[in-house]
Amino acid sequence: MSEAAAQLELVMDRIEENRAAYLEQARFAAKALINGGRVSINVDDIREICPPPPSVDGRLMANIFSNKKEWERVDFTRSKRAHRAHIGNYKLKEGA
């Protein structure tokens, strides 16, 4: 493996580590919002209290609710920030 390829691999590994760490923090924030009394939440709510760092692509936000055993989409709303796109509102499933 060339030195450039090795450096690229190292950078890609770091990006993946940052991505995984952010997802863990964002999922913790999501559960904290629900445990704090919110009935449902969306990615805009999480972004307010746990914004993604510059090194993490913001499109990753949808992955916060990817565990269908934990989260259930209840409806859609217009995003406050993403060109008013429709985003899902989610609630934590019972027992999760």
Summary of the structure (lengths in Angstrom):
residues: 96
radius of gyration: 15.9
end to end distance: 44.7
largest distance: 53.4
contacts: 223
relative contact order: 0.16
helix: 50%
strand: 17%
